[in-house]
């Protein structure tokens, strides 16, 4: 098949295009993307990024906010008081307070196992108990898991749902007692 005409031809430089103006307008339109809702609500678009963050009590550059150097470690409190550094006033302290409160909340455990895996593990335990070799030969072992893989899946189930596992094993023991 013949090639399309003009595909490998070199692009011509356009002398008429003003690239500086294009770059400036793109820079002017760019706004910082704010992920945190607390910061987004307190943001003032008329101020600069540094001014907005200073008003909220946040640092623009973490390296400047907390400098780590040998000299800083050797400076005593008496010397730092005499230098006359002025403190920055925080105009919007509620942003910092809300962020600290949100960070102090315990993290939710969002990882769970699939329903298929739970049913598979329960079936294997119900029919074979602790015999992993027998589980590997079972017809419901569709993925042809080895005994070690099945044992690992059962241990994952035990770690994710310990109370549910104990109740399930206890109910199996009750069924055995009732049968005998």
PyMOL commands that set and color helices and strands:
alter all, ss='L'
color gray80, all
select helices_A, chain A and resi 19-29+37-42+49-56+62-65+70-74+77-82+93-104+115-128+132-136+147-160+162-179
alter helices_A, ss='H'
color red, helices_A
deselect
rebuild
show_as cartoon
